[in-house]
Every structure is written in C-alpha cells, then in structure tokens.
C-alpha cells in the first residue's frame, strides 16, 4: 500500500485591471518515504508482552536485563521494563562481588529495595547468579585460604615465597605453554610413593628447548642481592636435563639462567639450587623450565621457593587442600543462604550455576589452570571444591530457598559450539546422579544477525530433548563483524530483525510448551560506545534514544509466529 500526503496551494491571479483576486485550489500527492512508513508501523505496535500467547504459553515470561539503579530510579528504563516485559534480570548487583563485603558480611539493602520496588510494580525478578567464577569478591575469598603467618623469634630464616604439592587441580602459582601436555599422576605415584605429582609431556624434540615450558609464578619479584632457594623433587621417563630461565611474567623473557640446569632420571631425586639475584635476573617473578630438548614426560612434586631473611622471618603455614575445601564450602553456603533468605519472598527462579563449561574443552569445567589473563574479580570455586562445586550450590539453593523455586544452570555459546551444549547436558546428568535437582537449562545467546541458523535449531532440539525447562537467558544480537551503530545500514537492521524473529519462532516451535520458561532480552537498548558490553554495537530492540527499531517488530512477529 502506498501512503500519500495532500497539499493545497492558494494561487492568486490578477486579471487585467480588475481589482479582485480569484483563488484556485490545486491538489497534488507526494509519496511518503518507505522508512517513515516502516517506522510508523513499528511505533504502532503494542508493548511486547501483549504479543505473548498466554493460552498456549501460560508460564512463559518475557524478560529484560538492566542495572539495579536503572530500575529503582524509576526513570525511562523502569517504565520500559514494566510496560513491555513480565520479568527483569539484574546484570550485576545480585552477584557475589556486589553483595559480599571485605569482611565477609552481606550488604543486601539495595537488593531488598529493588525487590520491593519490582513487587509493587507487578514485575517479577529472576535471580542471577549464585555460583559463578566472575564478579566475585575474590580478594575476600583468597584471604580465607591464605597461609597462616607466625612471626619469627629471631635469627636468619628461609621464608617460603611460593610452593606447590599438586594434590589439587588448583594452579594459582604455575602454568605451562601450549606445547606442553599437562596432567597429574594417579594418587600414590608422587615422590616417595605419596600423593600425586604434576606431569608435563613433551611429545617431540623441539627446535628450541623453550618451545615447551613450565612456569612457576611468585611475588614480589626478585631484587638485586636477594638470596633464594629452589627445592623440588623431580624425575622423567628418560634421562633428561633442562635449564631454567628468569621471566618477568610467564613468557616475558628476562635472562637465560635463573636456578641452573636440572638433571632428571626415571628415579625421584631432590633438586636444590641457591642463588643470589644478579642485575640480569632482577624484577623477575617467574621461573621458566625449558622442556623442549627431550621427548619424554617430566614429573614435579613438592616444589618450594624460599627467600633468605637474614634478620629472621615469619613461619608460613599453608592450608591443606582439604582445609581450603572446608573453608570455601562454608563461604559458599553463607553467601547463598544470605542471598536467598533475603530474596525468597520475591524471587522464585535462579541461575544457580553460571557458565561452568570450558570453551576449549567443552566437556570439562572451566579452570584457572594455565591462564595468565585472570581478572581481579575471578575466583574459580571448582578449582578448590572440585567437580561437585555445582552440586553444593544446588543443594544450598534448595535448602535455603522456597520448595517450589526453579533452579537453572546457564551457559553461553551453546548455539555456537554444539559440543559445549552436549557437555553442559552431560554435566547436568552427572549432578543429578549425585542428587541435585535441576529444573532448567539457560542458553544465553549473545549472537549476531549472521549466526548459523542450523546450529540454533540443533541447540534447541538438544535442550528440548532433556525434558527440562529451557530459558533463552541473555538474548542480544549484533549485526555481524562487530559493526558499530554509525556504520549500520537499513539492510543490516532488517537482517537483525529477521534473526530476532527466527530465534523467537524457533524457540516456540522446537521447545514444547511445558518446557518454555521464557526469553530474556539482555540488551534492550543499543550499546553505548563506552559500554563494557559489546561497546557501540546496535544490539538492542530500541536505540539509545528509546526509539523502537525493526528488531522490536522482529520479536513481536516472532511471538505471534508470523
């Protein structure tokens, strides 16, 4: 249909010397631009939640994410959320790092205010999240498991700088490069037939001995004139020798020699090296063991780096792995108990466990082991509590929440890596075999307009086959190639709208009605250029100025199955 505007012009005519004017009205039509027509169609749509078929989806919740202050300030975002959505998810302020204070107490005042505000507005709140590795008060958690320091009574002493007995998978002070095949021996195969040891396999003789490296990290960095002692027990499947280098940080080479060359045989031996720090070594905070010269498996156990304190120093007593597990289990329980007791009057569904699966090894859990890029607010509970960390979280959530609460496990890239999706499903089976009750699986879906539709369909089929509730928990969508708002074209916006429509339609088509928890829009507005999330990308259903986009119509039509 074409739309036209009519205009009338008054034309004055002078005829000869006659002192009068005659007016003739002329009408003509101008076609309205398509962009205006389309925007008028979008603006004429009802609020999004009006398009949910409540008869076919009685429990379906259409949600959006925002910050706590955006909602409690009762501004535009508050009104947008209440008018268009059934439920809100708070991006950060209900997480461990926002609530747990430096002394371990929980500050829940702002959370309580949020929940009361949402309740009065008739909008439900989805709990996000109880057990995660990011957005944690990591400084507090690390302080709980820090060594016990007993001041010295005098006299020179060797003070422990760092140590590792490799009895747990936690690796806060060591890592290895990509060519190293790392693992642990079985229990009882460590030094002296006790415990277990770290093993590093070099599968082939390398061009350079540093092509395969194990790094031991410590702080503070060494300074000129200081004395250090390295002690460890070593062996290898074949006779081998390997040098040690000084690195500022792992991979940041400083000097070719640090603690000498280690000789190893198939029998366990104790290696000890004392050094005085030279100018060439100064400012180094990592020992590199170069293992590329021999194709064999190297074993390390009971590694200890000490610093000489000529005036006497403190005695440092490291907590055992079992002690750390006990302490952190109590900390996890305190956190979950406090949050749920404060929120359970209002919050009936939770992301209990968030993002457990590893990206590179999708059948395994995430870990800090081997990583050098760990932000200050990361704390990997699973490195200390083991594979059952999630089991503990689900048990505590069930214990301290409401009997009928819905508990989810949530992860990202399930539509990108179907192996990760399968890995998450297998982990759910494992947890349930140990007694956990898991009601649903959340798939985040931070995607693009160009994402693989076949994989999206397959993901929904895999999740539907579990028989569990399925929640699209954090849906947002770029245009592909990280296109920013100033460069976006009308064709790209149309493709984005079509993909939003596709995702919603396929969810409703492939997820049985009884398993549809709902869909949450993670970025309702386009992302500002200074944002920490998809900065400057037009990912939302509204512009930054709260103007509806074609994506809004895509979601509306998807809900209507048009």
C-alpha positions in Angstrom: 0.0 0.0 0.0 1.2 3.5 -0.8 0.7 6.4 1.5 0.3 9.9 0.3 0.1 13.4 1.7 -2.2 16.0 0.1 -1.3 19.7 -0.2 -3.5 22.6 -1.3 -2.0 25.8 -2.7 -3.8 29.1 -3.0 -2.9 30.8 -6.2 -3.7 34.5 -6.8 -4.4 35.7 -10.3 -4.6 39.2 -11.4 -6.8 39.7 -14.4 -6.1 42.9 -16.3 -7.1 45.9 -14.3 -9.8 44.1 -12.3 -9.3 44.8 -8.6 -10.1 41.4 -7.3 -8.3 38.0 -6.8 -9.5 34.7 -7.8 -8.2 31.6 -5.9 -8.0 28.2 -7.4 -7.1 25.2 -5.2 -4.8 22.7 -6.8 -4.2 19.3 -5.1 -1.3 17.0 -5.7 0.1 13.9 -3.9 3.6 13.1 -2.6 4.5 9.6 -1.8 5.7 9.1 1.9 9.2 7.6 2.2 9.3 3.9 2.9 11.5 4.5 6.0 8.8 6.6 7.6 6.1 4.1 6.7 8.1 1.3 8.3 8.8 3.3 11.4 5.1 4.2 11.8 4.3 0.5 11.6 6.8 -0.2 14.4 5.6 2.7 16.5 2.0 1.5 16.2 2.8 -1.9 17.7 1.6 -2.7 21.2 4.0 -3.3 24.1 6.0 -6.5 23.5 4.4 -8.6 26.2 1.0 -8.1 24.6 2.1 -10.5 21.9 2.7 -13.4 24.1 0.1 -16.1 23.6 -0.8 -16.7 27.2 -3.2 -19.5 26.4 -0.5 -21.5 24.6 2.3 -20.4 27.0 0.7 -19.9 30.4 4.0 -19.8 32.3 6.1 -18.0 29.7 8.0 -15.0 30.9 9.3 -12.3 28.6 12.2 -10.6 30.4 14.8 -7.9 30.1 18.1 -7.2 31.8 19.1 -3.8 33.3 21.0 -2.5 36.2 19.6 -2.2 39.7 19.7 1.6 39.7 18.1 1.8 36.3 15.1 0.2 37.8 14.9 1.7 41.3 15.4 5.2 40.0 12.0 4.8 38.2 13.1 6.5 35.1 12.6 5.5 31.4 14.1 2.1 31.8 11.8 1.3 34.7 8.8 2.3 32.6 10.1 0.4 29.6 10.6 -2.7 31.6 7.2 -2.7 33.3 5.3 -1.9 30.2 7.0 -4.4 27.8 8.2 -7.3 30.0 7.0 -9.7 32.7 10.3 -10.1 34.4 13.6 -8.4 35.0 17.2 -9.7 35.5 19.7 -7.5 37.2 23.1 -7.7 35.4 25.5 -7.2 38.3 24.1 -6.1 41.7 22.7 -9.5 42.9 26.1 -11.2 42.4 28.7 -12.2 45.0 31.1 -9.3 44.1 28.4 -6.7 44.6 27.0 -8.1 47.9 29.8 -9.7 49.8 31.9 -7.1 51.7 35.6 -7.2 52.5 34.9 -8.8 55.9 32.5 -11.4 54.5 29.3 -9.8 55.6 26.5 -9.3 53.0 25.1 -5.9 52.2 21.6 -6.6 50.8 20.0 -3.2 51.4 19.9 -2.2 47.7 18.7 -5.7 46.7 15.8 -5.6 49.2 14.8 -2.1 47.8 14.9 -3.5 44.3 12.7 -6.5 45.1 10.2 -4.4 46.9 10.0 -1.9 44.0 9.5 -4.6 41.5 6.9 -6.3 43.6 4.8 -3.1 43.8 5.0 -2.8 40.0 3.9 -6.3 39.5 7.1 -7.3 37.7 8.9 -10.5 38.8 12.7 -10.7 39.4 14.9 -13.5 38.1 17.8 -14.3 40.3 21.2 -14.0 38.7 23.5 -15.6 39.9 24.7 -17.8 42.8 27.8 -19.7 41.7 30.0 -18.2 39.1 33.7 -17.6 38.6 33.4 -13.9 37.6 32.1 -10.9 39.5 33.2 -12.5 42.8 34.8 -10.8 45.8 37.9 -12.7 45.0 40.1 -10.8 47.4 37.9 -11.8 50.4 37.7 -15.5 49.2 41.5 -15.7 48.7 42.1 -14.2 52.2 40.1 -17.1 53.7 42.5 -19.6 52.3 45.7 -17.6 52.7 48.6 -19.2 54.6 48.9 -18.7 58.4 51.9 -16.4 59.2 53.7 -16.9 62.5 56.2 -14.1 63.3 59.8 -15.2 63.8 61.5 -15.1 67.2 64.8 -14.1 65.6 67.8 -15.4 63.6 68.2 -15.9 59.8 65.4 -17.9 58.2 64.3 -19.2 54.8 60.8 -17.8 54.3 58.5 -19.5 51.8 57.7 -17.4 48.8 55.6 -20.0 47.0 55.0 -23.7 46.9 53.0 -26.4 45.2 52.3 -30.0 46.1 50.0 -30.7 43.2 47.4 -32.5 45.3 44.5 -30.5 43.8 43.7 -29.1 40.4 44.1 -25.5 41.6 47.1 -23.9 39.9 47.4 -20.3 41.2 51.2 -20.3 41.0 52.1 -22.3 37.9 51.1 -22.7 34.3 52.5 -24.1 31.0 52.6 -23.1 27.4 50.5 -24.6 24.6 53.0 -27.3 23.5 53.1 -28.8 27.0 50.8 -31.7 27.6 50.0 -31.4 31.3 48.3 -33.6 33.8 48.7 -35.3 37.1 49.8 -38.8 38.1 47.5 -41.1 39.9 47.4 -40.9 43.7 50.3 -42.8 45.2 52.6 -42.0 42.2 54.0 -38.8 43.6 57.5 -38.5 45.1 58.3 -41.3 47.6 55.1 -43.1 46.6 52.9 -40.4 48.3 50.1 -38.3 46.8 50.3 -37.3 43.2 52.7 -35.2 41.1 52.5 -32.8 38.1 53.5 -34.4 34.8 54.4 -32.5 31.7 54.9 -34.4 28.4 56.9 -33.1 25.5 55.7 -35.2 22.6 58.6 -34.5 20.2 62.1 -33.0 20.3 61.7 -29.3 19.6 63.8 -26.8 17.6 64.2 -24.8 20.7 64.2 -26.0 24.3 61.9 -23.1 25.2 59.2 -24.3 22.8 57.8 -26.4 25.8 57.8 -24.5 29.1 56.5 -24.9 32.6 56.3 -21.6 34.6 56.3 -21.1 38.3 54.9 -17.7 39.3 55.7 -15.8 42.5 55.5 -12.3 44.1 57.1 -10.0 44.8 59.7 -10.0 42.0 63.3 -10.7 42.9 65.7 -7.8 43.5 69.5 -7.5 43.2 71.3 -9.0 46.1 68.5 -11.1 47.5 69.1 -14.8 48.1 66.6 -17.5 47.0 66.5 -21.3 47.3 64.5 -23.6 45.0 63.8 -27.1 46.2 61.7 -29.7 44.3 61.5 -33.4 43.6 61.9 -34.4 40.0 62.1 -37.4 37.7 61.5 -38.1 34.0 60.7 -41.2 32.0 64.0 -40.9 30.2 67.2 -39.3 31.3 66.9 -35.6 30.6 68.3 -32.2 31.5 66.6 -28.8 31.3 67.6 -25.2 32.0 65.7 -22.6 34.0 65.2 -19.0 32.8 64.2 -15.8 34.5 61.0 -14.3 33.2 59.3 -11.1 34.4 56.0 -12.8 33.9 55.3 -16.1 32.1 56.5 -15.7 28.5 58.2 -12.3 29.2 61.9 -13.5 29.0 64.4 -11.7 31.2 67.6 -13.9 31.5 68.8 -17.2 30.2 69.8 -18.6 33.6 67.9 -18.5 36.9 68.2 -21.6 39.1 70.7 -23.6 37.0 70.1 -26.7 34.9 68.1 -29.6 36.3 69.1 -33.2 35.6 66.5 -35.9 35.9 66.3 -39.6 35.7 63.5 -42.2 36.0 64.1 -42.2 39.7 62.9 -39.4 42.0 65.6 -37.1 43.1 65.6 -33.8 45.1 66.9 -30.8 43.2 68.1 -27.8 45.3 69.6 -24.6 44.0 70.5 -21.5 45.9 71.1 -18.2 44.1 72.0 -14.6 44.7 70.0 -12.3 42.4 72.0 -10.5 39.8 71.2 -7.4 37.8 70.3 -9.7 34.8 67.7 -11.5 37.0 66.2 -8.5 38.8 62.5 -7.8 38.5 61.7 -11.4 37.5 58.6 -13.0 39.0 58.6 -16.3 37.2 60.8 -19.4 36.7 60.7 -21.0 33.3 61.6 -24.6 33.0 62.6 -25.3 29.3 61.5 -28.9 28.5 61.7 -29.0 24.7 65.1 -30.7 24.3 63.9 -34.2 25.2 60.8 -36.1 24.1 59.8 -37.5 27.4 57.4 -37.0 30.3 58.7 -34.8 33.2 57.4 -35.1 36.8 57.5 -32.5 39.5 56.5 -32.7 43.2 56.8 -30.7 46.4 58.1 -27.6 44.8 59.2 -24.8 47.1 60.8 -21.4 46.6 62.2 -19.7 49.6 63.9 -16.3 50.3 66.6 -15.8 52.9 65.6 -13.4 55.6 68.9 -12.5 57.3 67.1 -11.0 60.3 64.7 -13.8 60.8 61.3 -14.1 59.3 57.9 -15.5 59.7 56.9 -19.1 59.6 54.3 -19.6 56.8 51.9 -22.5 57.2 50.0 -23.3 54.0 46.5 -24.6 54.4 45.9 -28.1 53.0 43.7 -28.7 50.1 41.1 -30.3 52.4 41.2 -27.3 54.8 40.7 -24.9 51.8 37.7 -27.0 50.6 36.1 -26.9 54.1 36.6 -23.1 54.4 35.3 -22.3 50.9 32.3 -24.7 51.2 31.3 -22.7 54.3 31.8 -19.4 52.4 29.6 -20.6 49.5 26.9 -21.7 52.0 27.0 -18.4 53.8 26.6 -16.4 50.6 23.8 -18.5 49.1 21.9 -18.7 52.5 22.2 -14.9 53.0 21.0 -14.0 49.5 18.1 -16.5 49.4 16.8 -15.7 52.8 16.7 -12.0 51.9 15.1 -12.6 48.4 12.9 -15.7 48.6 9.7 -13.8 49.3 10.1 -12.2 45.8 12.4 -14.3 43.7 11.1 -17.8 42.6 13.7 -18.7 39.9 17.5 -18.6 39.9 20.6 -19.1 37.8 22.2 -21.2 40.5 25.2 -22.1 38.4 26.5 -19.9 35.7 29.0 -20.7 32.9 30.6 -23.9 34.2 31.8 -25.3 31.0 35.2 -24.6 29.4 35.3 -23.2 25.9 38.4 -25.0 24.6 37.4 -28.3 26.3 33.6 -28.2 26.3 33.1 -31.4 28.2 35.2 -30.2 31.1 34.8 -27.4 33.7 36.4 -24.0 33.5 39.6 -23.6 35.5 42.2 -21.0 36.3 44.9 -23.6 35.5 47.1 -22.4 32.6 45.6 -19.0 32.4 47.6 -15.7 32.7 44.7 -13.3 32.0 42.7 -13.7 35.2 40.9 -10.5 36.2 40.9 -9.5 39.8 37.3 -10.4 40.4 37.6 -14.0 39.1 37.5 -16.9 41.6 37.2 -20.5 40.3 35.3 -22.3 43.0 35.7 -25.5 41.1 39.5 -25.4 41.4 39.1 -25.8 45.2 35.8 -27.6 45.6 36.1 -29.9 42.6 33.5 -31.0 40.1 30.9 -31.1 42.8 31.0 -27.4 43.5 27.8 -27.0 41.5 26.2 -29.9 43.4 26.9 -27.9 46.6 25.4 -24.8 45.1 22.2 -26.5 44.0 21.9 -28.2 47.5 22.3 -24.9 49.3 19.8 -23.1 47.0 17.3 -25.9 47.6 17.9 -25.8 51.3 17.5 -22.0 51.9 15.1 -21.0 49.1 11.4 -21.9 48.6 10.4 -25.5 48.0 9.0 -24.7 44.6 11.8 -22.5 43.3 13.0 -23.1 39.8 16.8 -23.7 39.6 18.7 -23.3 36.3 22.2 -23.9 35.1 23.2 -21.3 32.5 25.9 -21.0 29.9 26.9 -19.2 26.7 27.9 -20.2 23.1 25.7 -23.3 23.2 24.4 -22.4 19.7 27.9 -21.8 18.5 29.5 -24.9 19.9 27.1 -27.8 20.0 29.8 -29.9 21.8 29.6 -27.4 24.6 25.9 -27.8 24.6 26.3 -31.5 24.9 28.9 -31.1 27.5 26.6 -29.0 29.7 23.8 -31.5 29.3 26.2 -34.3 30.4 27.2 -32.2 33.4 23.6 -31.8 34.4 23.2 -35.6 34.2 26.2 -36.0 36.4 24.9 -33.5 39.0 21.5 -35.2 39.1 23.2 -38.6 39.5 24.7 -37.1 42.7 21.4 -35.9 44.0 20.9 -32.4 42.6 17.5 -31.2 41.4 17.9 -29.0 38.3 14.8 -27.6 36.8 16.1 -26.0 33.7 18.9 -25.0 31.4 19.6 -21.4 30.3 21.2 -20.6 26.9 22.5 -17.1 26.8 22.5 -16.5 23.0 24.8 -13.5 22.6 24.6 -13.8 18.8 24.7 -11.9 15.5 22.4 -11.4 12.6 24.7 -13.6 10.7 24.8 -16.5 13.2 24.3 -20.1 12.0 20.6 -20.8 12.0 21.1 -24.6 11.6 23.1 -24.7 14.8 20.5 -22.6 16.6 17.8 -25.1 15.7 20.0 -28.1 16.7 20.7 -26.4 20.0 17.0 -26.0 20.7 16.4 -29.7 19.8 19.2 -30.9 22.1 17.9 -28.8 25.0 14.3 -29.8 24.4 15.3 -33.5 24.5 16.4 -33.1 28.1 12.8 -32.7 29.2 13.9 -29.7 31.3 12.7 -26.1 31.2 14.6 -24.1 28.6 15.3 -20.4 29.0 16.8 -18.1 26.5 18.5 -16.1 29.2 20.5 -13.3 27.7 19.5 -12.7 24.1 21.1 -9.9 22.3 22.3 -9.5 18.7 25.0 -7.6 16.8 24.9 -7.1 13.1 27.9 -9.3 12.4 31.6 -8.4 12.2 31.2 -6.1 15.2 29.6 -3.4 13.0 29.1 -0.2 15.1 25.9 1.9 15.1 27.3 4.7 12.8 28.1 2.2 10.1 24.9 0.2 10.3 22.7 0.0 7.2 19.0 -0.5 6.8 19.7 -3.9 5.2 21.6 -4.9 8.3 18.8 -3.8 10.6 16.4 -5.7 8.5 18.6 -8.8 8.8 18.8 -8.3 12.6 15.0 -8.1 12.8 14.6 -11.3 10.8 17.1 -13.1 13.1 15.3 -12.0 16.2 12.1 -13.2 14.7 13.7 -16.5 13.7 15.1 -17.2 17.2 11.8 -16.5 18.9 9.8 -18.5 16.4 12.2 -21.5 16.6 12.1 -21.4 20.4 8.3 -21.6 20.3 8.4 -24.2 17.6 11.1 -26.6 19.0 10.7 -26.2 22.7 7.5 -27.9 23.9 5.0 -25.6 25.7 5.5 -27.3 29.1 9.3 -26.6 28.8 9.2 -22.9 27.9 10.3 -20.8 30.8 10.7 -17.7 28.6 13.1 -15.4 26.8 15.1 -12.5 28.3 16.4 -9.6 26.2 19.9 -8.9 27.6 20.4 -5.5 25.9 17.1 -3.8 25.3 18.9 -0.6 24.1 21.7 -0.3 21.6 25.1 -0.4 23.5 26.8 3.0 24.1 30.3 3.4 22.8 31.7 3.5 26.3 29.9 0.3 27.5 31.8 -2.7 28.9 29.4 -4.9 26.9 29.5 -5.0 23.0 30.6 -1.4 23.1 29.0 0.8 20.4 27.1 -2.1 18.7 23.4 -1.7 17.8 22.4 -4.8 19.7 19.0 -3.7 21.1 15.4 -3.5 20.3 15.5 0.2 20.9 18.1 2.8 20.0 20.0 4.6 22.8 17.3 7.3 22.5 14.5 4.8 23.2 13.2 4.7 19.6 11.9 1.3 18.5 13.9 -0.5 15.9 13.0 -3.1 13.3 14.3 -5.6 15.8 11.3 -4.7 18.0 9.0 -5.8 15.2 11.1 -9.0 14.7 10.5 -10.0 18.3 6.8 -9.1 18.2 6.3 -11.1 15.0 8.2 -14.0 16.4 6.0 -14.1 19.4 3.0 -14.1 17.1 4.6 -16.8 14.9 4.0 -14.7 11.9 
